[in-house]
């Protein structure tokens, strides 16, 4: 079992203390002349993969619909969020080697956290090569919680469903909205796509066909501590991959001038 990243505990503590866990996620797009251009949007932090904090109604829905929860046999330092596969960010990841940057400005603790890495999208009910490749990449950052953990009962499908269950029925219904970004005058060809729907069925084929979990595997994390403006601190942790000797890689900490 690999040790927890040295920044993880403090970052998690700051997220817990802050009134919001929203963050800005930036991806790389390309314009009509194939020039790289930045694209940013506000996203909601959904916990460290694969351990979202499930609310009571999510647990109730998982149990009542005969799905249940995965055993807590894995943990990681990877950040998770959810998205609609029809959103532009998904295609941007595919066309830019999955590179992303997330910025958390945590006002209540006076700290900014910057997370750089690669993001992988999972949750396609049809599976396929793209889904399998993303799972394989995510798996490299997952640690078994203990030597006695039985991973045989853990499944990817159940974990993605848990993330879906953790949304309210109205939020689940948003995955049955008309295609994002299309002109509002353009009526969807599918009459099942409309605003304001509620979804209780965790296996709703249309909503689940559009729902995805995005997992960010960090390779650089930076903290800017502005809680004391007379002694501003800036620390960067960079992940150095293992060499060919079978090591696990390590995080290298560097203190920087702010």
Residue pairs with C-beta under 8 A, 6 or more apart in sequence:
1 143
1 144
1 145
1 146
1 147
2 143
2 248
4 75
4 77
5 77
5 218
5 221
5 237
5 251
6 237
6 251
6 253
7 221
7 223
7 235
7 237
7 251
8 48
8 77
10 223
11 113
11 221
11 223
12 48
14 106
14 109
14 111
14 113
15 21
15 45
15 104
15 106
17 106
17 108
17 109
18 106
18 107
18 108
18 109
19 107
19 108
20 106
20 107
21 44
21 45
21 104
22 42
22 43
22 44
22 45
23 42
23 43
23 44
23 45
23 102
23 103
23 104
23 105
24 40
24 41
24 42
24 43
24 102
24 103
24 105
25 40
25 41
25 42
25 43
25 81
25 89
25 100
25 101
25 102
26 38
26 39
26 40
26 100
26 101
26 102
26 103
27 38
27 39
27 40
27 89
27 92
27 93
27 96
27 99
27 100
28 36
28 37
28 38
28 39
28 92
28 95
28 96
28 99
29 36
29 37
29 38
29 39
29 88
29 92
29 95
29 96
30 36
30 37
30 95
30 96
31 37
36 96
39 88
39 89
39 92
41 89
43 81
43 83
43 102
44 81
44 82
45 79
45 80
45 81
45 104
46 52
46 80
46 81
46 82
46 163
46 166
46 213
47 53
47 80
48 75
48 76
48 77
48 78
48 79
48 80
49 76
49 78
49 79
49 80
49 138
49 141
49 142
49 213
49 215
50 70
50 74
50 75
50 76
50 80
50 142
50 159
51 72
51 74
51 75
52 80
52 162
52 163
52 166
54 62
54 69
54 162
54 165
54 166
55 166
57 168
58 162
58 165
58 166
59 69
59 165
61 165
61 200
61 202
62 68
62 69
62 161
62 162
62 165
62 202
65 201
65 202
65 203
67 158
67 161
67 165
67 202
68 158
69 158
69 162
70 153
70 154
70 155
70 158
70 159
70 162
71 149
71 150
71 151
71 153
71 154
72 145
73 144
73 145
73 149
73 150
73 151
73 154
74 142
74 143
74 144
74 145
74 149
74 151
74 154
75 142
75 143
75 145
76 141
76 142
76 143
77 141
77 218
78 138
78 141
78 142
78 215
78 216
78 217
78 218
79 102
79 115
79 215
79 216
79 218
80 163
80 213
80 214
80 215
80 216
81 213
81 214
81 216
82 163
82 164
82 167
82 211
82 212
82 213
82 214
83 89
83 90
83 121
83 212
83 214
84 174
84 175
84 177
84 180
84 210
84 211
84 212
85 121
85 123
85 124
85 209
85 210
85 211
85 212
86 179
86 180
86 210
87 180
87 181
88 180
88 181
89 214
90 121
90 212
93 100
93 119
93 120
93 121
93 214
97 118
98 118
98 119
98 120
99 116
99 117
99 118
99 119
100 116
100 117
100 118
100 119
100 216
101 114
101 115
101 116
102 114
102 115
102 116
102 216
103 112
103 113
103 114
103 115
104 112
104 113
104 114
104 115
105 112
106 112
106 113
109 227
110 225
110 226
110 227
111 223
111 224
111 225
111 226
111 227
112 223
112 224
112 226
113 221
113 222
113 223
113 224
114 220
114 221
114 222
114 223
114 224
115 216
115 218
115 220
115 221
116 218
116 219
116 220
116 221
116 222
117 216
117 217
117 218
117 219
117 220
118 137
118 216
118 217
118 219
119 214
119 215
119 216
119 217
120 134
120 135
120 137
120 138
120 214
120 215
120 217
121 134
121 212
121 213
121 214
122 131
122 134
122 135
122 138
122 156
122 160
122 212
122 213
122 215
123 131
123 160
123 163
123 208
123 211
123 212
123 213
124 130
124 131
124 212
125 205
125 208
125 209
134 215
135 156
137 217
138 215
138 217
140 217
141 215
141 217
144 151
159 213
160 211
160 213
161 202
161 203
163 213
164 172
164 202
164 207
164 208
164 211
165 202
169 198
169 199
169 200
170 196
170 197
170 198
172 198
172 199
172 200
172 204
172 207
172 211
173 196
173 197
173 198
173 199
173 207
175 199
175 206
175 207
175 208
175 210
175 211
176 192
176 193
176 194
176 197
176 199
176 204
176 206
176 207
176 210
177 193
177 194
177 195
177 197
178 186
178 187
178 188
178 193
178 194
178 195
179 188
179 193
182 188
188 194
190 206
192 206
193 206
199 207
202 208
218 239
219 238
219 239
220 236
220 237
220 238
220 239
221 236
221 237
222 234
222 235
222 236
222 237
223 233
223 234
223 235
223 236
224 232
224 233
224 234
224 258
225 232
225 233
225 234
225 235
226 232
232 258
233 255
233 258
234 255
234 256
234 257
234 258
235 253
235 254
235 255
235 256
236 253
236 254
236 256
237 251
237 252
237 253
237 254
238 251
238 252
238 254
239 249
239 250
239 251
239 252
240 249
240 250
240 251
240 252
241 249
242 248
242 249
